[in-house]
Amino acid sequence: MEVITKFSETVLANPALLVGISLWEAVFTLLALWFAARNDHKVWFLLCGFMQLFGLIEIIYLASKTNFFKDFKLNG
């Protein structure tokens, strides 16, 4: 419970953090929904559409079921 209280205090002190988290969630949710619909993955579409966990389920879907991260290189 203390973690939730500290997180809410941090968000209230820094509203830009809330905007950043919302954009992060929106981008990965929309990408995952688009790929799931395009590839006819109905279960993944429902999971990504209804589960909102900071983009974690969406990133798991994009990494495991699509080629979205196939050519992603961290070291340029």
TORVEX-563931 format. One record per residue (C-alpha): residue number from 0; z, y, x. Coordinates in Angstrom, 2 decimals, decimal comma. Each point is the difference from the previous one (the first is absolute). Example, Ala and Ser with C-alpha at 12.3 -4.5 7.8 and 13.67 -1.06 7.14 Angstrom:
REM TORVEX-563931
ATOM | n | Z | Y | X
ATOM | 0 | 7,80 | -4,50 | 12,30
ATOM | 1 | -0,66 | 3,44 | 1,37
END
This chain:
REM TORVEX-563931
ATOM | n | Z | Y | X
ATOM | 0 | 0,00 | 0,00 | 0,00
ATOM | 1 | 0,73 | 2,31 | 2,91
ATOM | 2 | -3,56 | -0,43 | 1,29
ATOM | 3 | -1,45 | 1,14 | -3,31
ATOM | 4 | 2,27 | 3,05 | -0,02
ATOM | 5 | -1,02 | 0,96 | 3,55
ATOM | 6 | -3,68 | -0,52 | -0,83
ATOM | 7 | 0,25 | 2,22 | -3,09
ATOM | 8 | 1,76 | 2,70 | 2,02
ATOM | 9 | -2,74 | -0,19 | 2,65
ATOM | 10 | -2,74 | 0,32 | -2,61
ATOM | 11 | 1,74 | 2,95 | -1,66
ATOM | 12 | 0,36 | 1,73 | 3,37
ATOM | 13 | -3,62 | -0,67 | 0,95
ATOM | 14 | -2,42 | -0,08 | -2,97
ATOM | 15 | -2,96 | -0,52 | 2,34
ATOM | 16 | 1,34 | -3,50 | 0,64
ATOM | 17 | -0,36 | -0,82 | -3,69
ATOM | 18 | -3,58 | 1,28 | 0,03
ATOM | 19 | -0,79 | -2,09 | 3,08
ATOM | 20 | 1,48 | -3,17 | -1,49
ATOM | 21 | -1,88 | 0,60 | -3,26
ATOM | 22 | -3,31 | 0,48 | 1,81
ATOM | 23 | 0,62 | -3,11 | 2,12
ATOM | 24 | 0,66 | -2,06 | -3,13
ATOM | 25 | -2,97 | 1,44 | -1,88
ATOM | 26 | -2,53 | -0,60 | 2,79
ATOM | 27 | 0,95 | -3,61 | 0,59
ATOM | 28 | 0,35 | -0,76 | -3,71
ATOM | 29 | -3,45 | 1,39 | -0,79
ATOM | 30 | -1,59 | -1,83 | 2,94
ATOM | 31 | 1,59 | -3,30 | -0,95
ATOM | 32 | -0,91 | 0,39 | -3,67
ATOM | 33 | -3,59 | 0,82 | 0,91
ATOM | 34 | -0,35 | -3,02 | 2,31
ATOM | 35 | 1,76 | -2,34 | -2,45
ATOM | 36 | -2,25 | 1,05 | -2,88
ATOM | 37 | -3,12 | -0,21 | 2,15
ATOM | 38 | 0,91 | -3,50 | 1,23
ATOM | 39 | 1,14 | -1,22 | -3,44
ATOM | 40 | 3,58 | -0,68 | 1,19
ATOM | 41 | 1,75 | 0,44 | -3,35
ATOM | 42 | 3,50 | -1,04 | 1,10
ATOM | 43 | -0,08 | 2,34 | 3,00
ATOM | 44 | -1,31 | 2,79 | -2,23
ATOM | 45 | 2,97 | -0,41 | -2,34
ATOM | 46 | 2,49 | -0,27 | 2,88
ATOM | 47 | -1,33 | 3,12 | 1,71
ATOM | 48 | -0,17 | 1,88 | -3,26
ATOM | 49 | 3,51 | -0,72 | -1,20
ATOM | 50 | 2,06 | -0,48 | 3,18
ATOM | 51 | 0,78 | 3,25 | 1,77
ATOM | 52 | 1,71 | -0,76 | 3,32
ATOM | 53 | -1,18 | 2,77 | 2,35
ATOM | 54 | -3,40 | -1,64 | 0,38
ATOM | 55 | 1,33 | -3,25 | 1,48
ATOM | 56 | -1,68 | -2,36 | -2,47
ATOM | 57 | -3,22 | 1,99 | 0,25
ATOM | 58 | 0,01 | -0,17 | 3,81
ATOM | 59 | 0,69 | -3,76 | -0,12
ATOM | 60 | -2,94 | -0,44 | -2,39
ATOM | 61 | -2,35 | 2,15 | 2,06
ATOM | 62 | 0,97 | -1,79 | 3,23
ATOM | 63 | -0,17 | -3,55 | -1,33
ATOM | 64 | -2,74 | -0,04 | -2,64
ATOM | 65 | -2,52 | 2,66 | 1,10
ATOM | 66 | -1,78 | 1,20 | 3,12
ATOM | 67 | 1,59 | 3,45 | -0,27
ATOM | 68 | 2,07 | -0,40 | 3,19
ATOM | 69 | -2,47 | -2,31 | 1,76
ATOM | 70 | -1,28 | 2,55 | 2,53
ATOM | 71 | 3,17 | 2,08 | 0,13
ATOM | 72 | 0,99 | 0,63 | 3,63
ATOM | 73 | 3,16 | 1,82 | 0,98
ATOM | 74 | -0,97 | 0,59 | 3,64
ATOM | 75 | -3,36 | 1,67 | -0,68
END
